């Protein structure tokens, strides 16, 4: 997950027009006590211009796991704060955040595995595999349930209690850390793991086996590019006046940096490792860095240069 600037893409007309009317109707509907457990028919967020805007903003990547969905499966237009019900202590509590059903800031594109509750094979740091039901579905955990917003404009009561990372509000890299095998863990904060990191990994199913293996394969290819940069850097050190060697190095490190751009899959993972690699170039430990990351990723260094 990476941070994205939502203001880069204009709010879709369907949310501004149809959505505003729908919000008024939903508020009136749920103001009636007998309707609190009934379903309201939301339509604005399903419109084609909403899906197109989310695809443009997130470059056809899942907002949570950064996998590309355009070529494999239909995207779920996901409500960060669930619209119809909230899963609390294993039970659905109705209604949800109905007044945010057509809120542009509350909508995110999600792959099926991050958004829907499904049985997943999840991997732990010690390579243990466990079967768990994960996926966001109607989950929206808070650190303190008494601060749950139950009416329009009450989200401020949840300030400081929200446990899920939002890619347009938070800086995910502060809360998440990638490991060499494609695994993910919560960053350490104040002696423990980041609460937002822990909750987000669990709710979004970010340790599912298939996703871990996809990230690992991507890391292998990233390491190959790092090794190419390291070779070019060695040539520059051997002859600092060789302009052709300097040009090769600039070309290769520019290629490496493209892996960190926001339209690339798993950019969050790549940004972490590329930043560390560039620091190792500056202090001369780049060969040690590549060797260490290769061991963590379980790739023999000799294979990188093959």
LINNOR-V775557 format. One record per residue. RES is the residue in one small letter. PHI is phi in whole degrees, -180 to 180 (none if undefined). PSI is psi in whole degrees, -180 to 180 (none if undefined). OMEGA is omega in whole degrees, -180 to 180 (999 if undefined). Layout:
BEGIN
res->(RES:RES)
phi->(PHI:PHI)
psi->(PSI:PSI)
omega->(OMEGA:OMEGA)
END
This chain:
BEGIN
res->(x:x:x:x:x:x:x:x:x:x:x:x:x:x:x:x:x:x:x:x:x:x:x:x:x:x:x:x:x:x:x:x:x:x:x:x:x:x:x:x:x:x:x:x:x:x:x:x:x:x:x:x:x:x:x:x:x:x:x:x:x:x:x:x:x:x:x:x:x:x:x:x:x:x:x:x:x:x:x:x:x:x:x:x:x:x:x:x:x:x:x:x:x:x:x:x:x:x:x:x:x:x:x:x:x:x:x:x:x:x:x:x:x:x:x:x:x:x:x:x:x:x:x:x:x:x:x:x:x:x:x:x:x:x:x:x:x:x:x:x:x:x:x:x:x:x:x:x:x:x:x:x:x:x:x:x:x:x:x:x:x:x:x:x:x:x:x:x:x:x:x:x:x:x:x:x:x:x:x:x:x:x:x:x:x:x:x:x:x:x:x:x:x:x:x:x:x:x:x:x:x:x:x:x:x:x:x:x:x:x:x:x:x:x:x:x:x:x:x:x:x:x:x:x:x:x:x:x:x:x:x:x:x:x:x:x:x:x:x:x:x:x:x:x:x:x:x:x:x:x:x:x:x:x:x:x:x:x:x:x:x:x:x:x:x:x:x:x:x:x:x:x:x:x:x:x:x:x:x:x:x:x:x:x:x:x:x:x:x:x:x:x:x:x:x:x:x:x:x:x:x:x:x:x:x:x)
phi->(none:-129:-81:-129:-90:-65:-67:-67:-122:-68:-61:-62:-59:-60:-75:-71:-93:-59:-64:-63:-66:-64:-63:-60:-67:-67:-63:-66:-62:-83:-71:-85:-57:-67:-92:-61:-102:-94:-97:-96:-88:-87:-131:-59:-69:-86:-71:-57:-70:-70:-61:-64:-67:-67:-60:-69:-65:-103:57:59:-115:-61:-63:-98:-100:68:-80:-79:-113:-60:-94:-124:-157:-68:-78:-92:-80:-99:-95:-57:-93:-59:-83:-95:-162:-123:-83:-125:53:81:-123:-81:-106:-109:-80:-94:-89:-62:-74:-108:-62:-117:-84:-56:-69:-94:-105:-141:-87:-136:-74:-61:-71:-79:-93:-103:-71:-141:-74:-124:-87:-110:-110:-102:-60:-91:74:-66:-108:-132:-91:-140:-90:-134:124:-67:48:-103:-81:-157:-70:-121:-69:-138:-64:-67:-97:-60:-76:-122:-149:-57:67:-100:-60:-62:-67:-91:-56:86:-114:-64:-108:-96:-75:-114:-67:-107:-121:-107:-108:-55:-64:-73:-110:-123:-134:-92:-108:-64:-93:91:-78:-136:-141:-76:-66:-75:-141:54:86:-141:-76:-56:-58:-67:-65:-62:-66:-68:-61:-71:-69:-87:56:-82:-112:-64:-59:-62:-69:-58:-69:-66:-65:-63:-62:-67:-66:-58:-69:-64:-63:-61:-70:-61:-64:-66:-64:-61:-62:-66:-68:-60:-63:-66:-67:-66:-143:-58:-93:-79:-68:-67:-66:-64:-67:-63:-63:-61:-65:-71:-74:-66:-63:-61:-67:-64:-65:-95:-70:-66:-88:-91:-64:54:-64:-61:-63:-64:-61:-62:-75:-68:-62:-65:-65:-66:-66:-70:-64:-68:-102:81:-105:-66:-66:-65:-64:-62:-65:-66:-67:-64:-65:-65:-85:61:-121:-58:-58:-61:-71:-68:-96:-69)
psi->(137:161:136:149:105:-27:-11:-24:129:148:131:146:-35:-35:-35:-43:-73:-39:-41:-43:-41:-38:-44:-43:-40:-41:-43:-39:-48:-5:-19:121:-40:-16:-3:-29:5:163:133:142:98:135:-28:-43:-15:-4:149:-35:-26:-47:-42:-40:-41:-40:-41:-45:-41:9:38:33:148:133:-23:-53:-10:20:148:135:-14:-36:-2:-37:156:142:144:126:106:139:115:-54:117:139:-39:-33:161:130:112:120:41:1:143:123:122:153:178:-143:67:-30:-8:10:-29:22:123:-41:-19:-2:136:150:134:145:164:-42:-29:-34:-33:144:114:152:124:147:114:145:141:174:-31:16:5:137:133:146:122:150:114:171:146:-48:-118:20:139:76:145:152:-27:108:-24:-13:10:129:130:4:165:144:15:9:-25:-24:-20:-3:128:-5:-13:134:-11:139:136:124:-13:-1:-31:170:93:-32:-19:-25:-16:143:130:144:168:-24:11:2:166:141:164:137:149:131:125:41:-5:179:149:124:-39:-38:-46:-49:-41:-41:-42:-50:-40:3:46:0:16:147:-46:-39:-43:-43:-35:-42:-39:-44:-38:-38:-38:-45:-35:-42:-36:-40:-37:-41:-38:-40:-42:-40:-44:-36:-38:-41:-39:-39:-36:-36:89:-21:0:103:-32:-39:-40:-39:-39:-41:-46:-38:-45:-38:-28:-40:-41:-43:-23:-24:-20:-3:151:-18:-1:143:146:38:-32:-46:-45:-39:-41:-49:-35:-39:-43:-39:-42:-34:-36:-31:-39:-36:6:12:24:-35:-41:-38:-48:-42:-42:-45:-34:-40:-43:-35:-2:47:119:132:-35:-27:-25:-33:3:none)
omega->(177:178:178:-179:-177:-178:180:180:-177:177:-178:-179:-179:178:-180:-175:180:-177:180:179:-180:179:178:-180:-179:179:178:-179:-176:173:177:-174:-178:-179:-172:-180:-179:-179:174:-176:179:-177:-172:-176:-179:-174:-176:-178:177:178:-179:-180:178:177:-180:-178:-175:176:179:176:173:-179:-174:-175:179:172:176:-179:-171:-175:-172:-173:176:180:171:171:-167:175:-180:168:-173:-174:-171:-178:179:179:-179:-179:176:-180:179:179:-177:-10:176:179:-173:-179:180:-176:180:179:-179:-178:-177:-176:-179:174:-178:172:-178:-175:176:-171:-173:179:-177:176:-177:168:-176:-177:179:-178:-178:180:176:178:180:177:-179:172:-178:-176:-169:-179:-179:-176:170:-174:175:177:179:-174:-179:180:180:177:-177:-179:-178:177:-178:-178:-179:179:-180:-178:-180:-178:179:-177:-179:178:176:-174:178:180:-176:171:-174:-177:177:-173:-174:178:180:179:-172:-177:-178:177:-177:176:176:178:179:177:178:176:179:178:177:179:178:178:-179:-177:-177:178:-179:-174:-178:179:-174:176:179:-170:-178:179:178:-179:177:177:180:178:178:179:178:-180:176:178:177:179:176:180:178:177:180:177:180:179:176:180:179:179:-179:179:-177:-178:-179:-177:179:178:179:180:178:179:-180:179:-177:-180:174:177:179:-177:178:179:-177:-177:-169:179:-179:177:177:-179:179:178:-178:179:-180:-175:179:178:178:180:180:175:179:174:-178:-177:174:-178:-173:178:178:180:-179:180:-179:-180:178:178:180:179:179:176:175:-178:-179:-180:180:-177:-177:999)
END
